[in-house]
């Protein structure tokens, strides 16, 4: 069985998860962890927007990571099963 296509799909998904993590880090760098009590309040709205973006990114990051792990386990199991089947064949 040719595993190349399956491994390419898994690799692209892994790169997608990595890219999403780097994007999240970039967005999180703009976040201000201190509480702003003075000013016109525009800083609060910016922080709310950043918080909402981070929540969405976190949701998709969790979903894609779970899909990546499940797909990896399935591929590893299928590869192991294929190897076991190949080992069970009687030569001749």
RAHU-V104073 format. One record per residue. N is the residue number from 1. RES is the residue in one small letter. PHI is phi as a letter, one per 40 degrees, with the letter a starting at -180 (* if undefined). PSI is psi in degrees with one decimal (none if undefined). D_CENTER is the distance of its C-alpha to the mean C-alpha in Angstrom with 1 decimal. Layout:
n->(N;N)
res->(RES;RES)
phi->(PHI;PHI)
psi->(PSI;PSI)
d_center->(D_CENTER;D_CENTER)
This chain:
n->(1;2;3;4;5;6;7;8;9;10;11;12;13;14;15;16;17;18;19;20;21;22;23;24;25;26;27;28;29;30;31;32;33;34;35;36;37;38;39;40;41;42;43;44;45;46;47;48;49;50;51;52;53;54;55;56;57;58;59;60;61;62;63;64;65;66;67;68;69;70;71;72;73;74;75;76;77;78;79;80;81;82;83;84;85;86;87;88;89;90;91;92)
res->(x;x;x;x;x;x;x;x;x;x;x;x;x;x;x;x;x;x;x;x;x;x;x;x;x;x;x;x;x;x;x;x;x;x;x;x;x;x;x;x;x;x;x;x;x;x;x;x;x;x;x;x;x;x;x;x;x;x;x;x;x;x;x;x;x;x;x;x;x;x;x;x;x;x;x;x;x;x;x;x;x;x;x;x;x;x;x;x;x;x;x;x)
phi->(*;c;c;d;c;c;c;c;c;c;c;c;c;c;c;c;c;c;c;c;c;c;c;c;c;c;c;c;c;c;c;b;c;c;c;c;b;b;h;c;g;c;c;c;c;c;c;c;c;c;c;c;c;c;c;c;c;c;c;c;c;c;c;c;c;c;c;c;c;c;c;c;c;c;c;c;c;c;c;c;c;c;c;c;c;c;c;c;c;c;c;h)
psi->(140.0;117.6;-2.5;-48.7;-42.8;-40.4;-34.4;-44.4;-45.5;-40.7;-41.0;-41.1;-40.1;-40.9;-35.0;-42.3;-41.7;-43.0;-39.5;-38.4;-40.1;-37.7;-41.4;-41.4;-39.8;-43.3;-41.1;-25.2;-26.7;-10.1;140.3;118.1;-9.8;151.9;124.3;113.2;-14.9;168.9;-169.9;-5.1;-2.0;-29.3;-33.7;-42.0;-38.4;-43.4;-35.7;-42.6;-42.7;-41.1;-41.9;-39.8;-44.2;-37.1;-43.3;-43.9;-41.5;-40.2;-50.0;-34.0;-42.4;-44.9;-48.4;-34.5;-41.7;-43.8;-41.8;-46.1;-45.4;-44.7;-39.4;-42.4;-41.2;-45.0;-42.1;-41.8;-42.9;-38.7;-42.9;-41.0;-42.1;-39.2;-39.5;-43.4;-42.4;-37.1;-24.8;-13.6;137.5;124.0;146.2;none)
d_center->(27.3;25.3;21.7;20.9;19.5;17.2;16.0;15.6;13.4;11.2;11.3;10.6;7.4;6.5;8.0;6.3;2.9;6.1;8.1;6.6;7.1;10.4;11.3;11.0;13.2;15.5;16.0;16.5;19.2;21.3;21.3;24.7;24.9;28.6;30.5;32.6;35.9;38.0;37.8;37.4;34.2;32.2;30.0;29.1;28.0;25.8;24.1;23.7;22.1;19.6;19.0;18.3;15.9;14.0;14.1;12.8;9.8;9.3;9.8;7.4;4.6;6.3;7.1;4.3;3.8;7.5;8.1;6.9;9.2;11.8;12.1;12.5;15.1;16.8;17.1;18.5;20.8;22.0;22.7;24.6;26.5;27.4;28.7;30.6;32.2;33.2;34.7;36.7;38.4;42.0;42.9;45.8)
